[in-house]
Amino acid sequence: MELEWMAKGRCTSIPPSMFFPSDGSGVEVARRICADCPVKAPCLEYALEHRIDHGVWGGTSERERRRILKRRRETTAAH
């Protein structure tokens, strides 16, 4: 996957630490930044494809990405 999309993210002008919060309220702050980001979808796909375990990517937490991956595996196994 090409990474040109990264330069278009709303996060480029925000300290990376904002996307690696230590609590739930920090996750919500990061989600708000991601909410209307023009590259939210490719960001999420990148995190899923590369199994990134930490931080908020594409507006999702680590737990949410694990759930997405689990659902995708279950869907694939069902077909």
C-alpha positions as CSV (number, residue, x, y, z in Angstrom):
1,M,0.0,0.0,0.0
2,E,1.3,3.4,-0.9
3,L,1.8,5.8,2.0
4,E,1.1,9.1,0.2
5,W,-2.2,9.3,2.1
6,M,-0.3,9.8,5.4
7,A,0.7,13.4,4.3
8,K,-3.0,14.3,4.0
9,G,-4.0,13.2,7.5
10,R,-5.2,15.7,10.0
11,C,-2.7,14.2,12.4
12,T,0.3,15.6,10.6
13,S,0.2,18.9,12.5
14,I,-0.6,17.2,15.9
15,P,2.0,15.7,18.3
16,P,2.0,11.9,17.8
17,S,1.6,11.4,21.5
18,M,-2.1,12.5,21.1
19,F,-2.7,9.3,19.2
20,F,-1.1,7.0,21.8
21,P,-3.2,7.9,24.9
22,S,-2.9,6.1,28.2
23,D,-6.6,6.4,29.0
24,G,-10.1,6.4,27.6
25,S,-10.5,10.1,27.5
26,G,-7.4,10.4,25.4
27,V,-8.8,7.9,23.0
28,E,-11.9,10.1,22.6
29,V,-9.8,13.2,21.9
30,A,-7.9,11.3,19.2
31,R,-11.2,10.0,17.7
32,R,-12.5,13.5,17.4
33,I,-9.4,14.5,15.5
34,C,-9.8,11.5,13.2
35,A,-13.6,11.9,12.8
36,D,-13.5,14.1,9.7
37,C,-10.0,13.2,8.5
38,P,-9.9,12.8,4.7
39,V,-7.7,9.7,5.0
40,K,-9.5,7.9,7.9
41,A,-10.3,4.8,5.8
42,P,-6.8,4.2,4.4
43,C,-5.3,4.9,7.9
44,L,-7.5,2.2,9.4
45,E,-6.8,-0.3,6.7
46,Y,-3.0,0.4,7.1
47,A,-3.3,-0.3,10.8
48,L,-5.3,-3.5,10.2
49,E,-3.0,-4.8,7.5
50,H,0.1,-4.2,9.5
51,R,-1.5,-5.4,12.8
52,I,-0.6,-2.2,14.6
53,D,-1.4,-2.9,18.2
54,H,-1.0,0.5,19.8
55,G,-2.6,3.9,19.4
56,V,-5.6,5.3,17.6
57,W,-5.5,4.7,13.8
58,G,-8.4,5.6,11.5
59,G,-10.4,6.7,14.5
60,T,-10.3,3.2,16.2
61,S,-8.7,2.0,19.4
62,E,-6.6,-1.2,19.7
63,R,-9.6,-3.1,21.0
64,E,-11.8,-1.9,18.1
65,R,-9.2,-3.0,15.6
66,R,-9.0,-6.4,17.2
67,R,-12.8,-6.8,16.9
68,I,-12.7,-5.7,13.2
69,L,-10.0,-8.3,12.5
70,K,-11.9,-11.0,14.3
71,R,-15.1,-10.3,12.4
72,R,-13.1,-10.3,9.1
73,R,-11.6,-13.7,10.0
74,E,-15.0,-15.1,10.9
75,T,-16.5,-13.8,7.7
76,T,-13.6,-15.3,5.6
77,A,-14.0,-18.6,7.4
78,A,-17.7,-18.7,6.8
79,H,-17.2,-18.5,3.0
